[in-house]
Amino acid sequence: MKKRQNVTIKGTKEGLVLHLDDTCSYEELKKELDQKLSANSRTQDERNLISVKVNVGNRYLSLEQHEELKELILQKRNLAVDEIVSNVLTLEEAKQQKIENEVMTVSSIIRSGQVLEAPGDLLLVGDVNPGGTVIAGGNIFIMGALKGVAHAGCFGNDEAVIVASSMKPSQLRISDQINSAPDHDENNEPREMECAYIDEDRKIIVDRLQVLVKLRPNLNRFEGGH
């Protein structure tokens, strides 16, 4: 009977991908990985550094095991670890993901000097007055007038957007991009709901809300049939 392989090595344009079985013991896995990498490294040109991506499937790795596998691979002269990927989330990662995916809803007026922050998406039912600031790790949706500062994607999310019923901000920020919004014409005509996003040139664009359907299809989290 042919012995099952716990370690599978595949070559790609970027380097090597190691698929590690998630049902065998950790010690078995480590032993076979060492043997296969040693054999593989003899067939490679040691002058060329090869990038290695490791996929451990549904196996949870402790920090010590993570570093141990990385060190084992780095001992081979021509190998460099790019990343180690696991399907298993740690409790802290799961908690953080939950926080970032939640929508914080606030019904209030953000007055001058006040700052409202949300770790994920923010839905504000009310106005942001001049001098007021709203900050979110995700998107910002304002059911009211935005006349102060809004900073979406504050942790570096370039896909974040800002939506307001009345878009008259003193400043817009998305991720690390800043746009001091131009003054709108002073008239009494109501403006339709607008959105702000980062375009391909990494500039903040203010446009009609309808453009988000194509630009950010992931905003629609409902999956219904037709």
PyMOL commands that set and color helices and strands:
alter all, ss='L'
color gray80, all
select helices_A, chain A and resi 26-41+63-74+91-101+209-215+217-219
alter helices_A, ss='H'
color red, helices_A
select strands_A, chain A and resi 7-11+15-20+50-55+79-85+103-107+115-118+121-125+133-136+140-146+149-152+162-167+171-174+177-179+194-198+204-208
alter strands_A, ss='S'
color yellow, strands_A
deselect
rebuild
show_as cartoon
